[in-house]
Amino acid sequence: MYAAVYLHFDGYPAHTGEALMQHYANQSDAEALVVGGELRSIDKATGHPEHYADGAAPTVVSTQDGLLEFARKCGARFVYVSDGRTWSCREL
């Protein structure tokens, strides 16, 4: 199962990828980030997330294909997945 959220700004690996690794490396931190719903941005230096006040809740999908479909519908260029210890990134 994957809980997925849309991130609007700075989704590229040198920004979001680094912020996720530095500030959301463990499972509980990653889950706390996603549970807040859609994100406008994540501050790279502090890891502070800016969630949309009226943003959608996380979308739960059961397969990696479902996750990729969700990302494409959002217009994402990158998809990040946490395994509880580290993040992987896939460019679409």
C-alpha positions in Angstrom: 0.0 0.0 0.0 1.1 3.5 -0.8 -0.2 6.8 0.7 0.4 9.4 -1.9 0.3 13.2 -1.9 0.8 15.9 -4.5 3.8 18.3 -4.1 3.5 21.5 -6.1 6.9 23.3 -5.9 10.5 22.1 -6.2 10.0 18.3 -6.6 13.3 17.7 -8.2 15.9 15.5 -6.4 18.4 18.2 -5.5 15.6 19.9 -3.5 12.8 17.5 -2.4 15.0 14.4 -2.6 17.6 15.9 -0.3 14.9 17.4 2.1 13.2 14.0 2.4 16.5 12.2 3.1 17.6 14.8 5.7 14.3 15.4 7.5 12.0 12.4 6.8 14.3 9.4 6.8 12.3 7.2 9.2 8.9 5.7 8.7 7.1 7.7 11.3 8.4 11.0 10.0 7.5 10.1 6.4 4.0 9.1 7.5 3.6 12.3 9.4 4.5 14.3 6.3 2.0 12.5 4.1 -0.9 12.5 6.5 -1.1 16.3 6.2 -2.2 15.9 2.6 -1.3 17.9 -0.4 1.9 20.0 -0.2 2.7 23.3 -1.6 6.4 22.9 -0.7 9.0 21.5 1.7 11.7 23.8 3.0 15.0 22.1 2.1 17.0 23.6 5.0 14.4 22.9 7.8 12.2 20.2 6.3 9.2 22.3 7.3 6.2 21.3 5.0 3.7 23.8 3.7 0.5 22.0 3.3 -2.5 23.5 1.4 -5.2 24.5 3.9 -7.8 23.1 1.5 -5.6 20.4 -0.1 -6.7 16.8 -0.7 -6.1 14.1 1.8 -3.6 11.4 0.9 -4.6 9.0 -1.8 -4.1 5.4 -1.0 -3.2 3.0 -3.8 -2.4 -0.7 -3.5 0.2 -1.1 -6.2 3.3 0.6 -7.6 1.4 0.9 -11.0 -1.4 2.7 -9.1 1.1 5.1 -7.6 2.7 5.9 -10.9 -0.8 6.5 -12.4 -1.6 8.9 -9.5 1.7 10.7 -10.1 1.1 11.1 -13.8 -2.5 12.4 -13.3 -0.9 15.1 -11.0 1.6 16.0 -13.7 4.5 14.9 -11.5 8.0 14.6 -13.0 9.4 12.6 -10.0 8.0 10.0 -7.6 9.5 9.4 -4.2 8.9 6.3 -2.2 10.0 5.6 1.4 10.8 2.1 2.6 11.0 3.3 6.2 14.8 3.8 6.1 15.5 5.6 2.9 13.8 7.2 -0.1 14.0 6.2 -3.7 13.2 8.5 -6.6 11.9 7.6 -10.0 11.7 10.1 -12.9 8.6 9.8 -15.0 
